[in-house]
Amino acid sequence: MIAEPERLTLPYTSDVARATEHLYERVSRTVTPVEWELFAPYVARIEVLKDERNAVVLAHHYQSAAIYRCVADIIGDSLALAQAAAATQADVIVMCGVHFMAETAKLLSPQKIVLLPDLAAGCSLAESITAEDVRALRAAHPGVPVVTYVNTSAAVKAESDICCTSANAVAVVESLGVPRVIFIPDEYLGAYVASKTAVEIVTWRGHCEVHERFTGAQIAELREMHGDIVVLAHPECPPDVLAASDFVGSTTAMLGYIKERRPARVAMITECSMAGNVAEAFPEIEFTQPCMLCPHMQRITLPKILRALETMSPQIEIDSAIAERARRSVERMTAIGRDAR
């Protein structure tokens, strides 16, 4: 659980204990008292620096419990995080997520300082396609608009006509009123969209290295062990996983399903940190799932968040010409009036 134990060296004092006691209650089901004594000094110091820097900390659902429940001011999916941060009066945004998420936050808050605690926190999906690849796709399919998943770099967004999220992808595709679109970069999400619309979808062979590892056979095994289990899957999973699931939706949609339906036992077929974080909010529900951790999300740690606030680095910067075009692709999505979760 402790990503970098050699760096967790701040002392656990009585002052720290008093300052963080109320926060430990939020994670007591998943963080042991011994671990908390290592985490708490960082949590306490981060809270102080947030005030001093007028900073807001954003945490994606895939972050560790101590970050997600103890230092984050805003939690959610990638685009929703960036949108919420833009609406705050904060001068500094600390993105506890991956690089493309920090870029999106910068696109929507160009006047704010955006910090990413570890620049190596990447994304296999975002890295599966480049701006040059998009230009080649356009050349191969003249006149066909490009719909780009927000899990992409600013440079790729800049080459696109419009962005989408996993929640609004079908609505965005159909809003264009054309018979055919290029949908990038997630092949499985593209196939899911194709199953929900009459629009022809040209896909790219990009995958999330976490979601692509799930299989339909794993779902069958879960049902054998837990016959009454409700299976929720992210549309970045392979088609056989989606076919074997009870509900398919974005991470926010999964959370909404759980809040509304309150099933007794749930398997969340997505990055397993999310299930742990959601479990804290629903102690009456049993969460069971094959666990796949995102190695990139796990690069963000409490010591790195603290160091980012202390040094005000690393800062995310985007070339102004790229930023303007990328921002326009995001704004076109939000202009269609659908929920951009």
N, C-alpha and C positions, 0 to 999 in steps of 0.2 A: 504493500500500500504506500509506503514512503518512497517516493521516486528518487530523492537524492539525500540519503541520511547523513552524508558527510557535511552537508551544508546546513542542516537543522541544528544550529549550535547556539542560538540565543537562549539565555537562561530563563527558566520558568520560576518566576518569583511570586510572592504573595500578592503583589500589586497586579501582576498579569492574571493571576487566578481570579481575583475579584473583578477585573475589567472584562474578562471573557466568560465568566461563569454562565451568564444567560445565553451565550452563543453555543456553548457546548450542548445545551439541551436540544438544539436543532439537529445535532449529528450523533447523539449518544447511541443510536441504534446501529450505526455503522463504523464509528470511530471509537477505539478503546481508550480508556483513561490514560494509558501509557503513551499512546500516539498523541493524544490531545496535549500532553505536557510538552511534546516536541512542536506541535503546530501552534499552540496558543500564543507564544511570544511573537510569532510572525503576524498572526491575526491582529493582535493588539497594536503592533507597530504600524501595520498597514492602515488600520482604522484612523490612527493619528495623522498619518501622512495624507490620507484622502481629504481630511479637513484642511490641512495646510496647503495642499495643492489645488483645492477645489476640483477634486477628481471624482469621476464616477467609474465604478468597476462593473464591466459587463461579463457575464459568464454563460457560456453555452451549456445546454443540457448535458453535454458529455464531459463536463469538468468534474474533478474530484469533489467529494462531499464538503470538505473544509473550505474550498474555494466557493462552491456553488451556494452553500447555505450560511457561510460565516463572513465572507468579505464582499460578496457580490451585492451590488445595489439593484441591478437589473438582470433577470435570468430569462432565457428564451432561445428561439431559433435565430439563425444568423442575421437575416434581414430585419426581423423585429427588434433585435438588439440595437442595430444601427439606427433604426427609426426612433426608438425610444431615447437613445442617447442624444440624438439631434434635438429632441424636444426639451432637454434639460438645460439648466443654466451653467453646467460644468464647463470649466476651461480645458480639462484634461479627460480623455477617455482611455481607460486601460482595458484592452480587449483580451479576455481569457478565452481564447479560441484559437483559430488558425489564421494564416496570413491573408487569405482572401476575405475573411470576415473583417479583419482590421482595415483592409483597403476599402471595403464597403462602408465602414464607419467613417473613414476619411472622406469618401465621396459625398456622403450626406452631411458631414460636418467639416467642411474644408477649413473653417476658421479655428477649429479646435486642434489641440495637440492629441494625436492618437498614438498610444504606446502598445507595442506587442512584446510581452516579456521575453519571448524567445523567437527570433526571426526564423529559426529552423522549423518552426511549427507549420508545416505545409499541409498538403492535401493531395492524395493520389488522383482524385477526380479532377481537381483544378489543374493539376500538372499534366493531365492526359492530353491537353489541347493548348495550342499557342495561337497568337493572333495570325501568324502566317498560315496555320492550318485553316482558320476561318476564311481567310482570303481565297485559299485553294478550293474550299467547298463552294464558295460563291461562284468561282470561275467554272466549276464543274456543273453547277445548277443555276444558270443565269436567271435573275429575276425572282428567285425563291427567297422569301424572307428568312432571317435567322433568329430563332428563339433560343435564348441562352439561359440556362439554369444559373441562379445566383452563386452557386458553388464554383466560381470561376474567377480568374484574375481580372483586374481592371482593364488590362490590355485586350483581353478577349471580349469583355463587355463592350469595349469601345468599337469593336468590329461588328457588333450585333445590331439588330433592329429593335429588339425588345428583350427584357429579362423576364424570368418567371421563378416561382418557388415550387416546391413539391406540392404545396397546397393549391396553388392557383394555375398550375401548368395547363390544364385542359381549357380553362376559361381564357387564358392568354392566347393559346393557339387558335381557338375559335373566334376570338375577338378580331383577328386579322382579316377574316372573311375571304380567305384564299383556299384553293384546293390542296396546296402542298406547302410544307414548311421544312426547313432544316432545324433539327432539334439537337442541341449540344449541351454538355458533352456526355451525359449519362445514358448509356445504351438501354439500361433496364428501365429507368424512368421514362425514356422515350417510348419503349415498348408498352409500358403501362398507359401512357397518354394515347398511343395509337389504338389501344383496346377500348378507349372511352370516347373516341371521336371519329367522324368520317373523314377528317383531314388526313391526307397521306403524310407520314412522318419519315423524313430522312434522318437517320441516327448516326452517331459517332460511337466508336468503341471505347468509350471511357467508363470506368467503374470506380466505385468506392471500395477500397481494399478491405474495409470492415464488412460492409453489407454483402459484397459478392461472395464471402466465405460461407454464408448460410446456405443450407440446402433443404429441399423438400423432405428428404429423408430424416433430417433432424426434427422437423415439425411432426412427422409421423411418430418418431420416438417419444416426443413430448406427450402426444396424445395417448400413446400406449401407457406411459407412466402416470399421466394425470388426465383421465378421460373427460373431466369436466372443465378443462382449461380453455380459456379464451385467448386466441393467438392474434396479436396485433403486429403487423409488419410494415416497415418503411418501403415505399415504392422504389428505392434504390436497390432492393433485393432482387435476386433472379426470379424469373417468371414462375418457376415451380414452387418457390416459397410463397409468392403472392397467391397462387392458386390454392395452396393448402391452408391459407390463413382465414380468420374470421373477419378481419377488418384491415384495410390498407390505407395508410395515411401518413402525413408528415408527423414529426415529433410532437408538434403542438396539437394536431388532430388526435393523436393517440392519447395525449393527456386529457383532451376534451372528452373522448370516449370513456375513459376511466372515471372521470368526475361525474359524468351523466349516468353511466350504466352500473358502476360499482360492482363489477364481477368479483366473485369470491377468489378466483385464482386467475392470474394473467401471465402470459409470456410475451415480452416485448422483444420483437425481432429487430433489434437495432443495437447501437453501441451500449454496452452493459452498464456504464456509469449512469446513464439516464434512468435505468430501472432502479438502481440504488437510490438515486436522488428522489425519484417519484415515490418510492416506497416509504420514505420518511414522512410524506404528506398523507399516506393512506395506510396506517398501521394495521387496519382490519383486512387488507387485501394481501394475499400471498403472491409474491412475484417470483416466477421461475422462468429462466431463459438460458439458452446456450450463450455463454459470455464471450463477446468479442470486444476487446479494448482498442480504441484508436490510439496508435503510438504517437501521433502528432499532437492530439489533445493533451496527452499525458506529459508532454514537454513543459506545459505551463504548471509551475509549482509556486508555492507560497514564497520561498526565497527569491525566485525570479520576479514575482510581482513586487515584492518589497524593493528589490534592486532597481526595477524600472521606475518606481516612484521616487526613490532616492536620487537617481542619476538623470531622471527624465529622458530615458532612452531604453531601447531603441525606438525612434520615432518613425512612423509611416509617412512617406511622401510619395505623391503620384505626379508625374509630368502633367502640366496643366492642360495640354492638348488632349492627352489620353483621358484625363479626368472629366473634361467637359463632355466628351462623346460617351464615355461610360455612364456618367450621371444621367445623360439623356435616355439611355436604354432602360435604366431603373425607373426614371420618372414616367416613361411611357407605360410601364407595367402598372404603376400605382394609379395612373390616370384612368385605367379601365374600370375603376370603382369596385374591384374585388378585394377580398381579404388577402393581403400579402404576407402570410405567415411563413 
